[in-house]
Amino acid sequence: MLEFEDTFDGDTLDERRWIPRYLPQWTTRAASAARHRMGDGCLRLLIEEDQPPWSPETEGRMRVSSLQTGVFSGPVGSGVGQHGRGRAVVREAQDEVRLYTPHYGLIEMRARAADDPRAMVALWMIGFEDAPERSAEICVCEIFGRDVRPEAAAVGMGVHPFGDPAITDEFAAEVLPIDVREFHVYAAEWTPDRVTFFVDGRHVKTVRQSPDYPMQLMLGIYEFPDAEGPERVGPYPKEFVVDYVRGYRPVTD
């Protein structure tokens, strides 16, 4: 049953569905703010040339424009908050917000990726982390521009445990014969005993383990200016174009 949908048809981002910042508790509201454009029925998440680094203390010059569907943090100076990975400190405390935090279901996105060798785009889910062990990740798709070719691309998918002792790391970049610079549908079906991954409706892999707590969506584009690789770097703005994101509740008898 459809319970979450954004087709990005308006002129402005719907903040009843999305928080337009990336893990703001670990940095500042300004540095975590997503740069984006709406138009032609799509969301365009952008990395622009004058954009500040997200958190120079922990991530160097990495820049990010990302949306999320929840936020949780402890007080300033604490290490309590989502996806801190044991090394971040709260700089700006956040009010608790749960816009969309499903516990099982199917998540899907129709989008086209960037091919810039220093950029990465992703749709992923993290535990709301109101308890430290509720911290695993389900990566629906993760695409590095350095892995994009016209005839194929490596699409990352799987789970990471972080602080969840019930999950073991099971993640791989699956090489698929598609041009990810065109629109494709990426999806993950999350049940109590497994997570199954699909691209364009075709089964790619199944992970036979599953986080058992509410999770939130994370949708973003990242730039790694210090990454080694080809000298050629695409122009600004770097762009992640998303047609829609949907979440379906499991159907029960």
N, C-alpha and C positions, 0 to 999 in steps of 0.2 A: 504494500500500500504506500503510495507516494506521500511523504510527510515533510519533505523539504525540497524546494525548487527555486532556482534563480536562473532566469533566461536572459537577464541583463538587457531588457528591452527599454528601460527608462533612460533618462538623461543624467541621473545621479545614482550612485551606489546606494543600495538599500541597507541602511545600518540597523534595521530590525533583523537582518540575517547575518551581517558581517561586521566584525570589528576591523577597521582599516589600518591595523598596526601589526607588527611582528614582535611577539613576546616583549611587550613594552616594559614589563617590570625590570628587565635586566639592563635597560638603557634609558633613553629619554623619549618622551612622546614625539618630539620632532624627528629624531633619528630613526624611530621605528615606524613612522607614518608611511603608508603605501602611496606611491605615485601611480596614478591610473587615469584612464580615459574611458568614457562610455560612448558608444555610437554603433550604428548599423547592427544593433542587436547583439553586441559582443562587449565583453570586458577586456580591456587591454591593460595589463599590469606592466609597468615601465621601470627600467633603470635609466636614469638620465645622467648626463655628464657632470652636472653640478651637485649630484646627490651625495649627502654625507655618508660615511661608513656607519654601519648599524651599531657596532660596539667595538671600537678600536682596542679596548683593553683585553677583550677575550677573542675577537675574531679578526683583528688586523683591519685591512681595508675592505673586507667583504661588505657589499651593499645588497639590500634586499627590498623588494616591494611585495608584501604578503598580506593576505586576509586570514582571519581566523574566526571561529564561531563560539569561542568562549575564552575567558581569562581568569586566572586565579593566582594570587601571590600572597606572601606573608609581608611583614613590616619591613621598612627600609633597613638595610644592613643585614637582613637574614638571607639564608640560602633557600627559602621556601618559595616554590613557584614552578611553573610548567617548564620542562625541558631545560633545566639549568645544568644538568649533567654533572652536578657536584662541584662546579667551578665558578658559577656566577653568583653575584650578590645583588639583592634587590636595590635598585637606585630610585625607583618611583613606585610606591605601592599602588596597587590597582583594586578597584572595587570588583567583587566577584560578579561575573556575568556568564550566564549559560544561555546562549541563543539557540544553539542546536548541538546537543551532546547525546547522540544515539548510543544505545547498548544493543548491538547486533543490527544487521540490515544489509542493504546493498547501496553502495555509493558509486556514482558514475559521473563522468565529465566528458564533454566533447570539446576538444581544444586542439590548437596547433602549437608546436614547440619552436623554440629559437635554435639556430644552428651556430651561434657565436661560440667560439671555442672557450671563452671564459665565462659563459653563462650556463645556468641550470634552471630547469622548471620542474615543478612538482605539485602533486596533490597527495597529501598524507594525512594521517590521523594520529593524534597523541592522546594519552590518557588525560583526563581533566586534572589529575594529580592532586586531588584534595587529600590523598594519603600518598606517601612517597613511593610505595610499590605500585601504584596505579599510573605507571609511567611508560608503558610500552608504546611502540609505534607500529602502525600498519601503513606501509607505503603503497598507495594505489599505483602511482607511477612517478618515476624520477628520470629525467632525461638531461644529460649533459650535452651541450652543443658540440663538444669535441668528438662525440660518438655518433654524430648525425651524418649520414650520407644519403644521396638521392634514392638509392636502392635498398637501404637498410639502416637500422638504428638499434642501439642497445637501450632497452627500457628497463630500468630498475624496478623491482617489486619484491615484497616480502615483509618480514617483521623483524624488529629490533627490540631487545628486552629493556635496555637502559636499566632502571631500577626494579624491574619486575622479575622476581626469582622464579616465577612459573613459566617464563618464556625464554627460549634459547634463540640465538641469532640465526635467522634463516632468510637470507636475502641474496638476490642475484640479479645481474643485468642480463636480461634475455634479449638476444639478437633477433629482431623481427624484420621480415622483408616488406617494410612499409616506409613511406616518406613522411616522417613525423612533422615536417614543415607544413603538411596539409592537415585538414581536420580529421581526427580519429576519436573514437569513444574508448575511454579507459575506465575500468570498473573493478570493484572488489566486493565479493559477497562474503559477509562476516557472520558466522554462525557460532554456537557454543563450542564446537570442536574443530573448526577449521576456518581458513580464509582462502577463497578461490579467486583467482585473478583472470580477467578477460580483456582482450583488445578487439574492438569492433565485433563484440559478441562471441568471439572465439576463445575457448579455454586455452590459457597459456600455462598456468601452474596452480597447484594447490599446496598450501602449507597446513599441516595437520596439527595446529596448535592455535590458541585463540585467547586474546585478552578478555577478561571477564569483568568489565566495568565501563562506565560511560567514557566516550572519547569525543574529541572535537575535530573539526576539519581545519586543515592548514593548506592554503593555496597560494603559491608564490613563484617569483622569479628571483634568482640570486646571481650576483656577479662576483667573481673572484679575480680581482685585478692582479694579484701576485702569482696567479697560477702559471706554472711552466707549460709551454706548448707552442703552437704556431704563432709566429709574429703577427700574422693577419688577425685582426680583431674587427668585428663588425661595427658599424656606425651606431651612434646614439640617436634616439633612445633604443635600448634593447627591449624586446617586446614579447610578452606571453599573451596570446589571444585565446579567450575562453568563451565558447558559445553558450554553454549551460553547465550547471552542477545540480545533481538530483540526489536525494536520499530516500530510500524506501524502507519502511518498517517491515519486519518479518511478518508473514501471514501465519496466524495460529488458528488451530481448529476451535 
